[in-house]
Amino acid sequence: MKKNGDVNISLRVRGSRHNRVFEWAMTLYHDSNQCFVQVSKVYMAGSFSFKGRILPLPEN
């Protein structure tokens, strides 16, 4: 958690081969439903990032 209240979550996944590795990082912004996601070293796809909103699931 950062001083301003943002939360950083990261994940590194390693497969059976050296080229089957990817890294995923997400920042959840404090007092907001906004987030930033960055994925790198994705096999055959390169890297990408995006901003979005996290919405609650409907109560069904």
Secondary structure, 3 states (H helix, E strand, C coil): CCCCCCEEEEEEEECCCCCCEEEEEEEECCCCCEEEEEEEEECCCEEEEEEEECCCCCCC
